[in-house]
Amino acid sequence: MTNLSDVLWQDLTRDEIAEARDAGALVVVPIGAIEQHGSHLPVDTDAKLSTAVARHAAVRTTSARVLVAPSLPYGFSPHHLSHAGTISLRLGTYLAVLGDIAASLAETGFRRIVFVNGHGGNSAPLKSKIAELVSDGVPVTGVDYWAPADAQWIAMLKGKAPRFGHACEFETSLMLAVGREQQSDTSKIVSRIRDLPPRILQPWVLPGETADPIAEAKAAWPPIFQGDDVGYHGDPAAASAENGAAILDVLATRLARFFDEFAAMPIRVGRTAPGVARRVSDPLTNR
């Protein structure tokens, strides 16, 4: 298993980074958000978790060399701005920042770039930006850190809302596990979640209502957490550090597999008109 000190971009010199690039290293950029997570989790939860999962995955790869770049903590979070603690980029600013990061890495010679996302509100903007970047010749993809292993970790949840939510059992368990790993005091989180009731319906469903045609149809609507909202969706009281550590292991193992497989697959970038699309050399074989 690779040492963490060997994968952190900010700990390396330019010559060490260039050596990794020339050997075909994959660059991973964790992205998150600074936003309210109810009264029990810190506002940097999304940024902290995307970074932790990316780092755990980077040291578990079996064939790909991975460098984990410094995380982008700010994301697209206008639906949380009713609450103190939220810092959101405007959509255009957010897309521009993603583009500048990816273009910088490609300009300096990296042939595989992965954004590892930790905030649901970033997902749709990220996908649209990646479509543009790849069409323009930049070899970049993006993945929500929870998505590759969702068939596994969802079955591991213990509470009454077994799904990805917000400040939910899943995120709370992971924060407890990461905090324990980093020897942080997580007692405040434990005490704050003890009496929180499960919240099954999305925040867009008004109090007293039960019908949710938006969720049933998987239609587009932002989960705006209004100023009088509790700020979470799910069952955080069911969280535990022990289950969080088990889930983190599953997430990192599956994400590491994705890193290995994406690093090895031949890809083409650019538009599909004859003579425009070009192949990006396989960094593992230099084909």
C-alpha positions in Angstrom: 0.0 0.0 0.0 1.3 3.5 -1.0 2.2 5.9 1.8 0.0 9.0 2.1 3.0 11.2 2.0 3.8 9.9 -1.5 0.4 11.0 -3.0 -0.3 14.5 -1.5 0.4 17.1 -4.2 1.1 19.9 -1.7 3.9 17.9 0.0 5.8 17.3 -3.3 8.3 19.4 -5.2 7.8 20.4 -8.8 10.4 17.8 -9.8 8.7 15.0 -7.9 5.4 16.0 -9.5 6.9 16.1 -13.0 8.4 12.6 -12.4 5.0 11.3 -11.4 3.4 13.0 -14.5 6.0 11.4 -16.8 5.2 8.0 -15.3 1.5 8.5 -16.2 0.1 9.6 -12.8 -3.6 10.2 -12.3 -4.4 13.5 -10.6 -7.4 13.5 -8.2 -8.9 16.8 -7.2 -11.4 16.5 -4.2 -14.2 19.1 -4.4 -16.7 19.9 -1.7 -18.8 22.7 -0.2 -18.8 25.0 2.8 -22.5 24.9 3.9 -24.7 24.3 6.8 -25.1 20.6 7.9 -27.8 21.0 10.5 -26.8 21.7 14.1 -24.7 18.6 14.5 -22.1 18.6 11.7 -19.4 21.2 10.8 -19.9 23.3 7.7 -16.8 21.8 6.0 -18.3 18.2 6.0 -18.5 17.8 2.2 -15.0 19.1 1.6 -13.6 17.0 4.5 -15.3 13.8 3.3 -14.4 14.1 -0.4 -10.8 14.6 0.7 -10.7 11.8 3.1 -12.2 9.3 0.7 -10.0 10.4 -2.1 -6.9 10.0 0.0 -7.9 6.6 1.3 -8.6 5.5 -2.3 -5.3 6.9 -3.6 -3.2 4.7 -1.3 -5.2 1.5 -2.2 -4.7 1.5 -6.0 -2.9 -1.6 -7.3 -1.6 -0.3 -10.6 -2.2 3.4 -11.0 0.0 6.1 -9.5 -2.3 8.7 -8.0 -1.6 12.3 -6.8 -4.2 13.9 -4.7 -4.3 17.7 -5.3 -5.4 20.2 -2.7 -9.1 20.2 -2.4 -11.5 22.9 -3.7 -13.6 23.5 -0.5 -16.1 25.9 -2.0 -19.0 24.6 -4.2 -22.4 25.5 -5.6 -24.7 25.8 -2.6 -27.3 28.6 -3.1 -29.9 26.3 -1.6 -28.2 26.6 1.8 -27.8 30.3 1.9 -30.6 30.9 4.3 -28.3 29.6 7.0 -25.2 31.0 8.6 -22.0 29.3 7.7 -22.7 28.7 4.0 -20.3 30.1 1.4 -21.5 29.5 -2.1 -19.9 30.3 -5.5 -22.1 31.5 -8.2 -22.7 28.9 -10.9 -20.6 30.7 -13.5 -17.8 31.2 -11.0 -17.9 27.6 -10.0 -17.8 26.3 -13.5 -14.9 28.6 -14.4 -12.9 27.5 -11.4 -13.4 23.8 -12.4 -12.3 24.6 -15.9 -9.2 26.5 -14.8 -8.1 23.7 -12.5 -8.6 21.0 -15.2 -7.0 23.1 -17.9 -4.0 23.9 -15.7 -3.3 20.2 -15.1 -3.7 19.3 -18.7 -1.5 22.2 -19.8 1.3 20.9 -17.6 1.0 17.4 -19.2 -1.3 15.3 -17.1 -3.3 12.8 -19.2 -5.8 11.6 -16.6 -7.7 14.0 -14.2 -10.5 13.1 -11.8 -12.7 15.4 -9.7 -13.9 13.5 -6.6 -17.1 15.3 -5.6 -18.5 15.4 -2.0 -21.6 17.7 -2.5 -24.8 16.7 -4.2 -25.4 20.3 -5.4 -22.1 20.1 -7.4 -23.0 17.0 -9.3 -25.1 18.4 -12.2 -22.8 21.5 -12.8 -19.7 19.2 -12.7 -21.1 16.8 -15.3 -22.0 19.7 -17.6 -18.5 21.2 -17.3 -16.9 17.9 -17.9 -18.9 17.5 -21.1 -17.5 20.8 -22.3 -13.9 20.1 -21.2 -13.7 16.7 -22.8 -15.2 18.1 -26.0 -12.5 20.7 -25.9 -9.7 18.1 -25.5 -9.2 18.0 -21.7 -8.9 14.5 -20.3 -11.0 14.9 -17.2 -13.8 13.0 -15.5 -15.7 13.4 -12.2 -17.3 11.0 -9.7 -19.4 11.5 -6.6 -17.4 9.6 -4.0 -20.4 7.7 -2.8 -21.7 6.6 -6.2 -19.4 3.7 -7.3 -20.2 1.7 -4.1 -23.8 2.8 -3.4 -25.2 -0.7 -3.8 -22.9 -1.8 -0.9 -23.0 1.1 1.5 -26.7 1.7 1.4 -27.3 -1.8 2.6 -25.0 -1.0 5.6 -27.1 1.8 7.0 -29.0 1.1 10.2 -31.6 3.9 10.4 -35.0 4.6 8.9 -33.8 6.5 5.9 -31.3 4.2 4.1 -30.2 6.5 1.3 -27.9 9.5 0.6 -29.4 12.6 2.2 -27.9 15.6 3.9 -26.2 15.6 7.3 -27.8 12.1 7.3 -26.8 8.8 8.9 -24.3 8.2 6.0 -22.5 11.6 6.3 -22.6 11.6 10.1 -21.2 8.1 10.4 -18.3 9.1 8.0 -17.6 12.3 10.0 -17.4 10.3 13.2 -15.1 7.8 11.6 -12.8 10.4 10.0 -12.8 12.4 13.3 -11.8 9.4 15.3 -9.1 8.6 12.7 -7.7 12.1 13.0 -8.0 12.0 16.8 -10.5 14.8 16.8 -13.1 15.2 19.6 -16.4 13.9 18.1 -18.3 13.9 21.4 -20.2 17.0 20.4 -21.6 15.3 17.3 -22.6 12.2 19.3 -24.4 14.3 21.8 -26.2 16.5 19.2 -27.6 13.6 17.2 -28.9 11.6 20.1 -32.5 13.0 20.0 -32.8 13.9 16.3 -35.9 12.3 14.7 -35.6 10.7 11.3 -36.5 13.0 8.4 -37.8 11.0 5.5 -39.3 13.6 3.2 -37.2 16.1 1.2 -37.1 19.7 2.5 -39.2 20.9 -0.4 -42.2 19.0 1.1 -44.2 21.5 3.3 -44.9 20.5 6.9 -48.0 18.4 7.2 -47.8 17.2 3.5 -46.8 13.7 2.5 -47.0 13.6 -1.3 -43.8 14.2 -3.2 -44.3 13.9 -7.0 -41.0 15.6 -7.6 -39.0 12.8 -5.9 -41.3 10.1 -7.4 -40.6 11.3 -11.0 -37.0 12.1 -10.2 -37.7 15.6 -11.5 -35.4 18.6 -11.0 -35.9 20.7 -7.9 -33.3 22.1 -5.5 -33.5 20.9 -1.9 -33.7 24.4 -0.5 -33.2 24.4 3.3 -35.2 27.5 4.3 -34.2 29.6 7.3 -36.6 27.8 9.6 -35.5 24.3 8.5 -33.8 21.8 10.7 -31.1 21.5 8.0 -30.8 17.8 7.6 -32.5 15.0 5.6 -32.1 11.4 6.8 -31.6 9.7 10.1 -28.4 11.0 11.7 -29.3 9.6 15.1 -28.5 6.1 13.7 -24.9 7.0 12.9 -21.9 5.5 14.6 -18.1 5.7 14.2 -17.8 2.0 13.8 -20.2 1.8 10.9 -18.7 4.9 9.4 -15.3 3.2 9.4 -16.7 0.2 7.7 -18.5 2.3 5.1 -15.3 4.4 4.5 -13.4 1.1 3.8 -16.0 0.1 1.2 -16.0 3.6 -0.5 -12.3 3.8 -0.7 -11.8 0.3 -2.0 -14.3 0.8 -4.8 -13.0 4.2 -5.7 -9.5 2.9 -5.8 -10.7 0.3 -8.4 -12.2 3.1 -10.5 -8.8 5.0 -10.4 -7.0 1.9 -11.6 -9.5 1.2 -14.3 -9.8 4.7 -15.5 -6.0 5.1 -15.6 -5.6 2.0 -17.7 -8.5 2.6 -20.3 -7.7 4.1 -23.7 -9.7 7.3 -24.1 -10.2 9.8 -26.8 -10.9 13.5 -26.3 -12.1 16.3 -28.5 -15.1 16.4 -30.8 -16.1 13.5 -33.0 -15.7 15.1 -36.4 -13.2 13.2 -38.6 -9.7 14.4 -37.8 -10.7 16.3 -34.7 -10.9 13.7 -31.9 -7.6 12.6 -30.6 -6.5 9.7 -28.5 -4.9 10.3 -25.1 -2.0 7.9 -24.6 -2.6 5.2 -22.0 -0.4 6.3 -19.1 0.3 2.7 -18.0 1.5 1.5 -21.4 2.3 4.7 -23.4 0.2 3.3 -26.3 
